[in-house]
Amino acid sequence: MNTGKTTLDAKGARLLKDVDPRLKKLFEEVALQNGHQFFITEGARSAKRQLELFNRGASKLDGQSPRTLSQHQLGRAVDVAMWDSSAQAVSWAWPPYYSFATLVKQIAGRNGIEIEWGGDWKTFKDGPHFQLKPGT
C-alpha cells in the first residue's frame, strides 16, 4: 500500500503493468507528487473479474459482450483508493477524491493525455475511477 511514499508500491506497479502505457506513465508521475496518499486498486481486469463486479453492483457493464467490455477489460482504466493517514485506513469520503482528481487531470493535461474521471459523470458517480477518453 502506498502511504505517501514517492513511488508506487509493488502491488500498484503490478496492477499498472497491463494498462495502456499512457495511464501507466500518468499514475507513475502522480505517485511522485507529495500531498496525496493513494494506492491502485484495479488496473486491467479479466472478463471473470468484470462479471464478479457487475454481479455485486460495483460495475454497470457485464463485460461479456464485445459491445459492453469495460474500459478496465481494455486496459484503459485505473481505480484508486485514498489513504487517510490519521485513521490509518482507506477513505471513501469524496473530498480527497476531488482534490486527487484535480492533480491527475493537471498532470494528464501536461502530458497530453486525455482522461475522464468517474466523479465527473452525471450518473453512476465513481470517484476512484479514471479512464482514457473514448476514441483516444
N, CA, C and O atoms as a GROMACS GRO file, in nm:
protein
  544
    1MET      N    1   0.084  -0.118   0.000
    1MET     CA    2   0.000   0.000   0.000
    1MET      C    3   0.088   0.124   0.000
    1MET      O    4   0.186   0.131   0.074
    2ASN      N    5   0.054   0.218  -0.081
    2ASN     CA    6   0.130   0.343  -0.086
    2ASN      C    7   0.073   0.437   0.019
    2ASN      O    8  -0.043   0.479   0.010
    3THR      N    9   0.153   0.469   0.117
    3THR     CA   10   0.105   0.558   0.223
    3THR      C   11   0.185   0.688   0.222
    3THR      O   12   0.232   0.735   0.325
    4GLY      N   13   0.200   0.744   0.102
    4GLY     CA   14   0.263   0.873   0.090
    4GLY      C   15   0.405   0.870   0.039
    4GLY      O   16   0.466   0.976   0.023
    5LYS      N   17   0.459   0.753   0.011
    5LYS     CA   18   0.593   0.745  -0.045
    5LYS      C   19   0.590   0.802  -0.187
    5LYS      O   20   0.483   0.820  -0.244
    6THR      N   21   0.705   0.829  -0.242
    6THR     CA   22   0.711   0.894  -0.372
    6THR      C   23   0.718   0.796  -0.489
    6THR      O   24   0.748   0.837  -0.601
    7THR      N   25   0.690   0.670  -0.465
    7THR     CA   26   0.682   0.572  -0.573
    7THR      C   27   0.562   0.483  -0.548
    7THR      O   28   0.507   0.480  -0.438
    8LEU      N   29   0.521   0.412  -0.651
    8LEU     CA   30   0.413   0.315  -0.634
    8LEU      C   31   0.464   0.195  -0.557
    8LEU      O   32   0.582   0.158  -0.568
    9ASP      N   33   0.378   0.134  -0.480
    9ASP     CA   34   0.418   0.011  -0.413
    9ASP      C   35   0.419  -0.103  -0.516
    9ASP      O   36   0.378  -0.083  -0.631
   10ALA      N   37   0.465  -0.220  -0.476
   10ALA     CA   38   0.480  -0.332  -0.569
   10ALA      C   39   0.345  -0.373  -0.628
   10ALA      O   40   0.336  -0.403  -0.747
   11LYS      N   41   0.240  -0.375  -0.546
   11LYS     CA   42   0.108  -0.413  -0.597
   11LYS      C   43   0.060  -0.311  -0.699
   11LYS      O   44   0.008  -0.349  -0.804
   12GLY      N   45   0.076  -0.182  -0.672
   12GLY     CA   46   0.035  -0.079  -0.766
   12GLY      C   47   0.109  -0.091  -0.897
   12GLY      O   48   0.048  -0.080  -1.004
   13ALA      N   49   0.238  -0.114  -0.891
   13ALA     CA   50   0.318  -0.131  -1.013
   13ALA      C   51   0.270  -0.253  -1.091
   13ALA      O   52   0.262  -0.249  -1.214
   14ARG      N   53   0.237  -0.361  -1.021
   14ARG     CA   54   0.187  -0.482  -1.087
   14ARG      C   55   0.052  -0.456  -1.154
   14ARG      O   56   0.028  -0.502  -1.265
   15LEU      N   57  -0.036  -0.383  -1.086
   15LEU     CA   58  -0.169  -0.355  -1.141
   15LEU      C   59  -0.162  -0.260  -1.262
   15LEU      O   60  -0.253  -0.261  -1.346
   16LEU      N   61  -0.058  -0.181  -1.271
   16LEU     CA   62  -0.041  -0.091  -1.386
   16LEU      C   63   0.028  -0.160  -1.504
   16LEU      O   64   0.030  -0.106  -1.614
   17LYS      N   65   0.083  -0.276  -1.480
   17LYS     CA   66   0.162  -0.346  -1.581
   17LYS      C   67   0.088  -0.364  -1.714
   17LYS      O   68   0.148  -0.345  -1.820
   18ASP      N   69  -0.039  -0.399  -1.710
   18ASP     CA   70  -0.113  -0.431  -1.832
   18ASP      C   71  -0.208  -0.321  -1.877
   18ASP      O   72  -0.292  -0.345  -1.964
   19VAL      N   73  -0.197  -0.202  -1.820
   19VAL     CA   74  -0.282  -0.092  -1.867
   19VAL      C   75  -0.210  -0.018  -1.980
   19VAL      O   76  -0.090  -0.035  -2.002
   20ASP      N   77  -0.287   0.063  -2.050
   20ASP     CA   78  -0.231   0.145  -2.158
   20ASP      C   79  -0.109   0.220  -2.106
   20ASP      O   80  -0.114   0.274  -1.995
   21PRO      N   81  -0.001   0.226  -2.183
   21PRO     CA   82   0.121   0.294  -2.137
   21PRO      C   83   0.099   0.439  -2.094
   21PRO      O   84   0.171   0.490  -2.008
   22ARG      N   85   0.002   0.506  -2.153
   22ARG     CA   86  -0.027   0.645  -2.113
   22ARG      C   87  -0.078   0.650  -1.969
   22ARG      O   88  -0.038   0.738  -1.893
   23LEU      N   89  -0.165   0.558  -1.932
   23LEU     CA   90  -0.215   0.553  -1.794
   23LEU      C   91  -0.104   0.515  -1.697
   23LEU      O   92  -0.092   0.572  -1.588
   24LYS      N   93  -0.023   0.420  -1.737
   24LYS     CA   94   0.089   0.380  -1.653
   24LYS      C   95   0.179   0.499  -1.625
   24LYS      O   96   0.214   0.526  -1.510
   25LYS      N   97   0.216   0.571  -1.730
   25LYS     CA   98   0.303   0.689  -1.715
   25LYS      C   99   0.235   0.793  -1.626
   25LYS      O  100   0.299   0.851  -1.538
   26LEU      N  101   0.106   0.816  -1.649
   26LEU     CA  102   0.033   0.916  -1.572
   26LEU      C  103   0.036   0.884  -1.422
   26LEU      O  104   0.070   0.970  -1.341
   27PHE      N  105   0.001   0.762  -1.385
   27PHE     CA  106  -0.007   0.730  -1.243
   27PHE      C  107   0.131   0.712  -1.179
   27PHE      O  108   0.145   0.730  -1.058
   28GLU      N  109   0.231   0.678  -1.257
   28GLU     CA  110   0.367   0.680  -1.203
   28GLU      C  111   0.407   0.823  -1.169
   28GLU      O  112   0.469   0.847  -1.065
   29GLU      N  113   0.373   0.917  -1.254
   29GLU     CA  114   0.405   1.057  -1.227
   29GLU      C  115   0.322   1.112  -1.110
   29GLU      O  116   0.374   1.185  -1.026
   30VAL      N  117   0.195   1.075  -1.104
   30VAL     CA  118   0.110   1.119  -0.993
   30VAL      C  119   0.169   1.070  -0.861
   30VAL      O  120   0.168   1.142  -0.761
   31ALA      N  121   0.220   0.948  -0.860
   31ALA     CA  122   0.277   0.891  -0.738
   31ALA      C  123   0.398   0.968  -0.689
   31ALA      O  124   0.432   0.962  -0.570
   32LEU      N  125   0.464   1.040  -0.779
   32LEU     CA  126   0.581   1.118  -0.739
   32LEU      C  127   0.545   1.249  -0.670
   32LEU      O  128   0.631   1.313  -0.609
   33GLN      N  129   0.419   1.288  -0.679
   33GLN     CA  130   0.375   1.414  -0.619
   33GLN      C  131   0.352   1.396  -0.469
   33GLN      O  132   0.308   1.289  -0.425
   34ASN      N  133   0.381   1.496  -0.394
   34ASN     CA  134   0.356   1.493  -0.250
   34ASN      C  135   0.214   1.540  -0.222
   34ASN      O  136   0.156   1.613  -0.302
   35GLY      N  137   0.160   1.499  -0.109
   35GLY     CA  138   0.032   1.552  -0.065
   35GLY      C  139  -0.087   1.462  -0.088
   35GLY      O  140  -0.194   1.487  -0.032
   36HIS      N  141  -0.073   1.357  -0.166
   36HIS     CA  142  -0.184   1.264  -0.188
   36HIS      C  143  -0.136   1.123  -0.159
   36HIS      O  144  -0.044   1.072  -0.223
   37GLN      N  145  -0.199   1.063  -0.063
   37GLN     CA  146  -0.165   0.925  -0.030
   37GLN      C  147  -0.272   0.836  -0.090
   37GLN      O  148  -0.389   0.842  -0.052
   38PHE      N  149  -0.231   0.753  -0.185
   38PHE     CA  150  -0.326   0.669  -0.257
   38PHE      C  151  -0.259   0.539  -0.295
   38PHE      O  152  -0.136   0.526  -0.289
   39PHE      N  153  -0.341   0.444  -0.334
   39PHE     CA  154  -0.286   0.324  -0.394
   39PHE      C  155  -0.381   0.277  -0.504
   39PHE      O  156  -0.500   0.308  -0.503
   40ILE      N  157  -0.325   0.203  -0.599
   40ILE     CA  158  -0.400   0.149  -0.712
   40ILE      C  159  -0.475   0.025  -0.663
   40ILE      O  160  -0.416  -0.063  -0.600
   41THR      N  161  -0.605   0.019  -0.692
   41THR     CA  162  -0.683  -0.099  -0.653
   41THR      C  163  -0.720  -0.186  -0.772
   41THR      O  164  -0.740  -0.306  -0.756
   42GLU      N  165  -0.728  -0.127  -0.890
   42GLU     CA  166  -0.763  -0.203  -1.011
   42GLU      C  167  -0.693  -0.142  -1.130
   42GLU      O  168  -0.681  -0.020  -1.141
   43GLY      N  169  -0.648  -0.226  -1.219
   43GLY     CA  170  -0.596  -0.184  -1.348
   43GLY      C  171  -0.674  -0.261  -1.453
   43GLY      O  172  -0.797  -0.258  -1.455
   44ALA      N  173  -0.602  -0.330  -1.541
   44ALA     CA  174  -0.668  -0.416  -1.639
   44ALA      C  175  -0.734  -0.532  -1.565
   44ALA      O  176  -0.678  -0.584  -1.468
   45ARG      N  177  -0.852  -0.571  -1.610
   45ARG     CA  178  -0.919  -0.683  -1.543
   45ARG      C  179  -0.973  -0.783  -1.644
   45ARG      O  180  -1.004  -0.749  -1.759
   46SER      N  181  -0.985  -0.904  -1.599
   46SER     CA  182  -1.035  -1.014  -1.683
   46SER      C  183  -1.188  -1.007  -1.693
   46SER      O  184  -1.254  -0.936  -1.618
   47ALA      N  185  -1.242  -1.082  -1.788
   47ALA     CA  186  -1.387  -1.092  -1.803
   47ALA      C  187  -1.449  -1.152  -1.677
   47ALA      O  188  -1.557  -1.111  -1.636
   48LYS      N  189  -1.381  -1.248  -1.617
   48LYS     CA  190  -1.432  -1.310  -1.494
   48LYS      C  191  -1.443  -1.207  -1.382
   48LYS      O  192  -1.544  -1.202  -1.312
   49ARG      N  193  -1.339  -1.126  -1.364
   49ARG     CA  194  -1.340  -1.022  -1.260
   49ARG      C  195  -1.448  -0.918  -1.290
   49ARG      O  196  -1.517  -0.872  -1.200
   50GLN      N  197  -1.463  -0.882  -1.418
   50GLN     CA  198  -1.564  -0.784  -1.456
   50GLN      C  199  -1.703  -0.836  -1.422
   50GLN      O  200  -1.785  -0.761  -1.369
   51LEU      N  201  -1.730  -0.962  -1.451
   51LEU     CA  202  -1.862  -1.020  -1.422
   51LEU      C  203  -1.885  -1.024  -1.271
   51LEU      O  204  -1.996  -0.999  -1.224
   52GLU      N  205  -1.782  -1.057  -1.195
   52GLU     CA  206  -1.793  -1.058  -1.049
   52GLU      C  207  -1.834  -0.919  -0.997
   52GLU      O  208  -1.923  -0.909  -0.913
   53LEU      N  209  -1.770  -0.814  -1.046
   53LEU     CA  210  -1.803  -0.678  -1.003
   53LEU      C  211  -1.942  -0.637  -1.049
   53LEU      O  212  -2.014  -0.569  -0.976
   54PHE      N  213  -1.981  -0.677  -1.169
   54PHE     CA  214  -2.116  -0.649  -1.220
   54PHE      C  215  -2.220  -0.715  -1.129
   54PHE      O  216  -2.319  -0.653  -1.092
   55ASN      N  217  -2.196  -0.841  -1.095
   55ASN     CA  218  -2.292  -0.913  -1.011
   55ASN      C  219  -2.303  -0.854  -0.871
   55ASN      O  220  -2.407  -0.867  -0.806
   56ARG      N  221  -2.198  -0.788  -0.823
   56ARG     CA  222  -2.201  -0.721  -0.691
   56ARG      C  223  -2.259  -0.580  -0.701
   56ARG      O  224  -2.280  -0.516  -0.598
   57GLY      N  225  -2.284  -0.531  -0.822
   57GLY     CA  226  -2.335  -0.396  -0.839
   57GLY      C  227  -2.227  -0.290  -0.841
   57GLY      O  228  -2.257  -0.171  -0.836
   58ALA      N  229  -2.101  -0.332  -0.848
   58ALA     CA  230  -1.989  -0.239  -0.849
   58ALA      C  231  -1.952  -0.194  -0.990
   58ALA      O  232  -1.865  -0.109  -1.008
   59SER      N  233  -2.017  -0.250  -1.090
   59SER     CA  234  -1.997  -0.209  -1.229
   59SER      C  235  -2.131  -0.217  -1.299
   59SER      O  236  -2.215  -0.301  -1.266
   60LYS      N  237  -2.152  -0.131  -1.396
   60LYS     CA  238  -2.275  -0.132  -1.473
   60LYS      C  239  -2.263  -0.218  -1.599
   60LYS      O  240  -2.363  -0.241  -1.667
   61LEU      N  241  -2.143  -0.267  -1.629
   61LEU     CA  242  -2.120  -0.346  -1.750
   61LEU      C  243  -2.092  -0.490  -1.713
   61LEU      O  244  -2.011  -0.518  -1.625
   62ASP      N  245  -2.160  -0.584  -1.782
   62ASP     CA  246  -2.135  -0.725  -1.751
   62ASP      C  247  -2.005  -0.774  -1.813
   62ASP      O  248  -1.950  -0.874  -1.767
   63GLY      N  249  -1.956  -0.706  -1.914
   63GLY     CA  250  -1.826  -0.738  -1.972
   63GLY      C  251  -1.822  -0.867  -2.052
   63GLY      O  252  -1.714  -0.916  -2.084
   64GLN      N  253  -1.937  -0.921  -2.085
   64GLN     CA  254  -1.940  -1.047  -2.159
   64GLN      C  255  -1.952  -1.027  -2.310
   64GLN      O  256  -1.914  -1.115  -2.387
   65SER      N  257  -2.003  -0.914  -2.352
   65SER     CA  258  -2.021  -0.886  -2.494
   65SER      C  259  -1.915  -0.785  -2.538
   65SER      O  260  -1.884  -0.692  -2.463
   66PRO      N  261  -1.860  -0.800  -2.659
   66PRO     CA  262  -1.763  -0.700  -2.706
   66PRO      C  263  -1.818  -0.558  -2.703
   66PRO      O  264  -1.742  -0.462  -2.692
   67ARG      N  265  -1.950  -0.544  -2.713
   67ARG     CA  266  -2.011  -0.410  -2.708
   67ARG      C  267  -2.019  -0.356  -2.566
   67ARG      O  268  -2.040  -0.236  -2.548
   68THR      N  269  -2.002  -0.442  -2.466
   68THR     CA  270  -2.012  -0.396  -2.328
   68THR      C  271  -1.884  -0.419  -2.248
   68THR      O  272  -1.887  -0.422  -2.125
   69LEU      N  273  -1.773  -0.436  -2.317
   69LEU     CA  274  -1.646  -0.451  -2.244
   69LEU      C  275  -1.619  -0.325  -2.164
   69LEU      O  276  -1.638  -0.213  -2.213
   70SER      N  277  -1.576  -0.344  -2.042
   70SER     CA  278  -1.542  -0.227  -1.960
   70SER      C  279  -1.407  -0.171  -2.004
   70SER      O  280  -1.327  -0.240  -2.067
   71GLN      N  281  -1.384  -0.047  -1.970
   71GLN     CA  282  -1.255   0.015  -2.001
   71GLN      C  283  -1.142  -0.057  -1.926
   71GLN      O  284  -1.028  -0.058  -1.973
   72HIS      N  285  -1.174  -0.117  -1.811
   72HIS     CA  286  -1.073  -0.196  -1.740
   72HIS      C  287  -1.034  -0.319  -1.822
   72HIS      O  288  -0.916  -0.354  -1.828
   73GLN      N  289  -1.131  -0.384  -1.884
   73GLN     CA  290  -1.100  -0.501  -1.965
   73GLN      C  291  -1.012  -0.465  -2.084
   73GLN      O  292  -0.935  -0.547  -2.132
   74LEU      N  293  -1.025  -0.343  -2.130
   74LEU     CA  294  -0.945  -0.296  -2.243
   74LEU      C  295  -0.811  -0.237  -2.199
   74LEU      O  296  -0.732  -0.194  -2.283
   75GLY      N  297  -0.786  -0.236  -2.067
   75GLY     CA  298  -0.661  -0.179  -2.016
   75GLY      C  299  -0.658  -0.027  -2.023
   75GLY      O  300  -0.551   0.033  -2.026
   76ARG      N  301  -0.775   0.036  -2.026
   76ARG     CA  302  -0.785   0.180  -2.043
   76ARG      C  303  -0.837   0.250  -1.918
   76ARG      O  304  -0.878   0.365  -1.925
   77ALA      N  305  -0.837   0.180  -1.802
   77ALA     CA  306  -0.889   0.240  -1.680
   77ALA      C  307  -0.809   0.195  -1.558
   77ALA      O  308  -0.750   0.087  -1.555
   78VAL      N  309  -0.811   0.281  -1.458
   78VAL     CA  310  -0.742   0.256  -1.330
   78VAL      C  311  -0.835   0.303  -1.219
   78VAL      O  312  -0.898   0.408  -1.229
   79ASP      N  313  -0.842   0.224  -1.112
   79ASP     CA  314  -0.914   0.265  -0.991
   79ASP      C  315  -0.812   0.286  -0.880
   79ASP      O  316  -0.711   0.216  -0.872
   80VAL      N  317  -0.841   0.383  -0.795
   80VAL     CA  318  -0.753   0.415  -0.683
   80VAL      C  319  -0.832   0.415  -0.553
   80VAL      O  320  -0.955   0.419  -0.554
   81ALA      N  321  -0.761   0.412  -0.443
   81ALA     CA  322  -0.821   0.434  -0.311
   81ALA      C  323  -0.733   0.536  -0.240
   81ALA      O  324  -0.610   0.529  -0.246
   82MET      N  325  -0.798   0.628  -0.173
   82MET     CA  326  -0.724   0.729  -0.098
   82MET      C  327  -0.697   0.675   0.043
   82MET      O  328  -0.780   0.606   0.101
   83TRP      N  329  -0.581   0.707   0.094
   83TRP     CA  330  -0.539   0.662   0.225
   83TRP      C  331  -0.551   0.777   0.324
   83TRP      O  332  -0.500   0.886   0.299
   84ASP      N  333  -0.618   0.753   0.435
   84ASP     CA  334  -0.632   0.852   0.542
   84ASP      C  335  -0.530   0.815   0.649
   84ASP      O  336  -0.551   0.723   0.728
   85SER      N  337  -0.419   0.888   0.652
   85SER     CA  338  -0.310   0.854   0.744
   85SER      C  339  -0.350   0.874   0.890
   85SER      O  340  -0.300   0.803   0.977
   86SER      N  341  -0.440   0.968   0.917
   86SER     CA  342  -0.480   0.988   1.057
   86SER      C  343  -0.564   0.871   1.107
   86SER      O  344  -0.555   0.835   1.224
   87ALA      N  345  -0.644   0.812   1.022
   87ALA     CA  346  -0.726   0.697   1.060
   87ALA      C  347  -0.655   0.565   1.032
   87ALA      O  348  -0.699   0.459   1.078
   88GLN      N  349  -0.545   0.572   0.957
   88GLN     CA  350  -0.474   0.451   0.914
   88GLN      C  351  -0.569   0.354   0.843
   88GLN      O  352  -0.573   0.235   0.872
   89ALA      N  353  -0.646   0.411   0.749
   89ALA     CA  354  -0.745   0.331   0.677
   89ALA      C  355  -0.774   0.398   0.542
   89ALA      O  356  -0.745   0.515   0.521
   90VAL      N  357  -0.832   0.319   0.454
   90VAL     CA  358  -0.880   0.373   0.326
   90VAL      C  359  -0.995   0.468   0.354
   90VAL      O  360  -1.077   0.443   0.442
   91SER      N  361  -0.999   0.576   0.279
   91SER     CA  362  -1.109   0.672   0.290
   91SER      C  363  -1.191   0.669   0.162
   91SER      O  364  -1.137   0.680   0.052
   92TRP      N  365  -1.322   0.654   0.178
   92TRP     CA  366  -1.412   0.661   0.062
   92TRP      C  367  -1.486   0.794   0.062
   92TRP      O  368  -1.577   0.814  -0.020
   93ALA      N  369  -1.451   0.884   0.152
   93ALA     CA  370  -1.512   1.018   0.156
   93ALA      C  371  -1.473   1.093   0.029
   93ALA      O  372  -1.361   1.079  -0.020
   94TRP      N  373  -1.566   1.172  -0.023
   94TRP     CA  374  -1.544   1.238  -0.152
   94TRP      C  375  -1.438   1.348  -0.153
   94TRP      O  376  -1.365   1.357  -0.252
   95PRO      N  377  -1.422   1.431  -0.051
   95PRO     CA  378  -1.327   1.543  -0.064
   95PRO      C  379  -1.187   1.505  -0.111
   95PRO      O  380  -1.133   1.573  -0.198
   96PRO      N  381  -1.124   1.400  -0.058
   96PRO     CA  382  -0.990   1.367  -0.107
   96PRO      C  383  -0.989   1.326  -0.255
   96PRO      O  384  -0.891   1.351  -0.325
   97TYR      N  385  -1.097   1.265  -0.301
   97TYR     CA  386  -1.102   1.223  -0.442
   97TYR      C  387  -1.112   1.343  -0.535
   97TYR      O  388  -1.053   1.343  -0.643
   98TYR      N  389  -1.187   1.446  -0.495
   98TYR     CA  390  -1.194   1.568  -0.576
   98TYR      C  391  -1.055   1.631  -0.589
   98TYR      O  392  -1.014   1.668  -0.699
   99SER      N  393  -0.986   1.642  -0.479
   99SER     CA  394  -0.852   1.700  -0.480
   99SER      C  395  -0.756   1.616  -0.563
   99SER      O  396  -0.678   1.669  -0.642
  100PHE      N  397  -0.762   1.485  -0.546
  100PHE     CA  398  -0.676   1.394  -0.619
  100PHE      C  399  -0.706   1.402  -0.769
  100PHE      O  400  -0.614   1.404  -0.851
  101ALA      N  401  -0.834   1.405  -0.805
  101ALA     CA  402  -0.872   1.412  -0.946
  101ALA      C  403  -0.818   1.538  -1.012
  101ALA      O  404  -0.777   1.536  -1.128
  102THR      N  405  -0.817   1.648  -0.938
  102THR     CA  406  -0.761   1.773  -0.991
  102THR      C  407  -0.615   1.753  -1.027
  102THR      O  408  -0.570   1.795  -1.134
  103LEU      N  409  -0.540   1.690  -0.938
  103LEU     CA  410  -0.398   1.663  -0.964
  103LEU      C  411  -0.381   1.572  -1.085
  103LEU      O  412  -0.299   1.600  -1.172
  104VAL      N  413  -0.459   1.464  -1.092
  104VAL     CA  414  -0.448   1.370  -1.204
  104VAL      C  415  -0.477   1.442  -1.336
  104VAL      O  416  -0.404   1.424  -1.434
  105LYS      N  417  -0.582   1.524  -1.338
  105LYS     CA  418  -0.616   1.596  -1.460
  105LYS      C  419  -0.507   1.695  -1.500
  105LYS      O  420  -0.478   1.709  -1.619
  106GLN      N  421  -0.446   1.764  -1.403
  106GLN     CA  422  -0.338   1.858  -1.433
  106GLN      C  423  -0.219   1.787  -1.496
  106GLN      O  424  -0.165   1.832  -1.597
  107ILE      N  425  -0.180   1.676  -1.436
  107ILE     CA  426  -0.064   1.602  -1.488
  107ILE      C  427  -0.098   1.542  -1.624
  107ILE      O  428  -0.014   1.542  -1.714
  108ALA      N  429  -0.219   1.490  -1.640
  108ALA     CA  430  -0.261   1.436  -1.770
  108ALA      C  431  -0.254   1.545  -1.877
  108ALA      O  432  -0.204   1.521  -1.987
  109GLY      N  433  -0.305   1.664  -1.844
  109GLY     CA  434  -0.302   1.775  -1.940
  109GLY      C  435  -0.161   1.812  -1.981
  109GLY      O  436  -0.135   1.836  -2.099
  110ARG      N  437  -0.070   1.817  -1.885
  110ARG     CA  438   0.071   1.850  -1.915
  110ARG      C  439   0.134   1.746  -2.007
  110ARG      O  440   0.224   1.777  -2.084
  111ASN      N  441   0.085   1.622  -1.998
  111ASN     CA  442   0.142   1.514  -2.078
  111ASN      C  443   0.061   1.482  -2.203
  111ASN      O  444   0.092   1.387  -2.274
  112GLY      N  445  -0.042   1.563  -2.231
  112GLY     CA  446  -0.123   1.541  -2.350
  112GLY      C  447  -0.207   1.414  -2.343
  112GLY      O  448  -0.241   1.356  -2.447
  113ILE      N  449  -0.242   1.371  -2.223
  113ILE     CA  450  -0.322   1.250  -2.205
  113ILE      C  451  -0.466   1.293  -2.177
  113ILE      O  452  -0.492   1.367  -2.082
  114GLU      N  453  -0.558   1.248  -2.259
  114GLU     CA  454  -0.700   1.283  -2.242
  114GLU      C  455  -0.762   1.182  -2.147
  114GLU      O  456  -0.771   1.063  -2.177
  115ILE      N  457  -0.806   1.232  -2.032
  115ILE     CA  458  -0.853   1.145  -1.923
  115ILE      C  459  -0.994   1.184  -1.882
  115ILE      O  460  -1.033   1.300  -1.893
  116GLU      N  461  -1.070   1.087  -1.834
  116GLU     CA  462  -1.200   1.111  -1.772
  116GLU      C  463  -1.194   1.062  -1.628
  116GLU      O  464  -1.128   0.963  -1.597
  117TRP      N  465  -1.262   1.134  -1.542
  117TRP     CA  466  -1.274   1.093  -1.402
  117TRP      C  467  -1.419   1.053  -1.376
  117TRP      O  468  -1.511   1.126  -1.411
  118GLY      N  469  -1.438   0.938  -1.315
  118GLY     CA  470  -1.572   0.889  -1.285
  118GLY      C  471  -1.652   0.981  -1.195
  118GLY      O  472  -1.775   0.975  -1.196
  119GLY      N  473  -1.586   1.064  -1.119
  119GLY     CA  474  -1.656   1.159  -1.033
  119GLY      C  475  -1.723   1.271  -1.110
  119GLY      O  476  -1.809   1.340  -1.055
  120ASP      N  477  -1.686   1.290  -1.238
  120ASP     CA  478  -1.748   1.391  -1.322
  120ASP      C  479  -1.870   1.338  -1.398
  120ASP      O  480  -1.942   1.415  -1.462
  121TRP      N  481  -1.893   1.208  -1.392
  121TRP     CA  482  -2.004   1.150  -1.466
  121TRP      C  483  -2.136   1.197  -1.407
  121TRP      O  484  -2.146   1.222  -1.287
  122LYS      N  485  -2.236   1.208  -1.492
  122LYS     CA  486  -2.369   1.254  -1.449
  122LYS      C  487  -2.444   1.145  -1.372
  122LYS      O  488  -2.516   1.174  -1.277
  123THR      N  489  -2.426   1.019  -1.414
  123THR     CA  490  -2.489   0.908  -1.343
  123THR      C  491  -2.379   0.812  -1.301
  123THR      O  492  -2.269   0.814  -1.356
  124PHE      N  493  -2.408   0.728  -1.205
  124PHE     CA  494  -2.312   0.630  -1.153
  124PHE      C  495  -2.178   0.697  -1.122
  124PHE      O  496  -2.075   0.660  -1.179
  125LYS      N  497  -2.180   0.794  -1.034
  125LYS     CA  498  -2.057   0.864  -0.992
  125LYS      C  499  -1.959   0.761  -0.936
  125LYS      O  500  -1.996   0.677  -0.855
  126ASP      N  501  -1.834   0.768  -0.980
  126ASP     CA  502  -1.733   0.670  -0.944
  126ASP      C  503  -1.601   0.741  -0.914
  126ASP      O  504  -1.513   0.749  -0.999
  127GLY      N  505  -1.589   0.792  -0.792
  127GLY     CA  506  -1.474   0.870  -0.752
  127GLY      C  507  -1.339   0.803  -0.768
  127GLY      O  508  -1.242   0.871  -0.802
  128PRO      N  509  -1.328   0.673  -0.744
  128PRO     CA  510  -1.197   0.608  -0.760
  128PRO      C  511  -1.154   0.581  -0.903
  128PRO      O  512  -1.040   0.540  -0.926
  129HIS      N  513  -1.243   0.602  -1.002
  129HIS     CA  514  -1.220   0.557  -1.140
  129HIS      C  515  -1.166   0.667  -1.231
  129HIS      O  516  -1.217   0.779  -1.234
  130PHE      N  517  -1.060   0.632  -1.304
  130PHE     CA  518  -1.002   0.718  -1.408
  130PHE      C  519  -0.987   0.634  -1.534
  130PHE      O  520  -0.947   0.518  -1.527
  131GLN      N  521  -1.018   0.694  -1.648
  131GLN     CA  522  -1.002   0.621  -1.774
  131GLN      C  523  -0.962   0.716  -1.886
  131GLN      O  524  -0.985   0.837  -1.879
  132LEU      N  525  -0.902   0.659  -1.988
  132LEU     CA  526  -0.873   0.736  -2.107
  132LEU      C  527  -1.004   0.772  -2.174
  132LEU      O  528  -1.098   0.692  -2.176
  133LYS      N  529  -1.010   0.893  -2.230
  133LYS     CA  530  -1.132   0.933  -2.301
  133LYS      C  531  -1.152   0.840  -2.419
  133LYS      O  532  -1.056   0.806  -2.488
  134PRO      N  533  -1.278   0.800  -2.442
  134PRO     CA  534  -1.305   0.715  -2.559
  134PRO      C  535  -1.255   0.780  -2.687
  134PRO      O  536  -1.266   0.902  -2.705
  135GLY      N  537  -1.202   0.698  -2.774
  135GLY     CA  538  -1.154   0.749  -2.903
  135GLY      C  539  -1.010   0.799  -2.901
  135GLY      O  540  -0.957   0.841  -3.004
  136THR      N  541  -0.947   0.795  -2.783
  136THR     CA  542  -0.807   0.840  -2.776
  136THR      C  543  -0.714   0.722  -2.767
  136THR      O  544  -0.592   0.741  -2.760
   0.00000   0.00000   0.00000
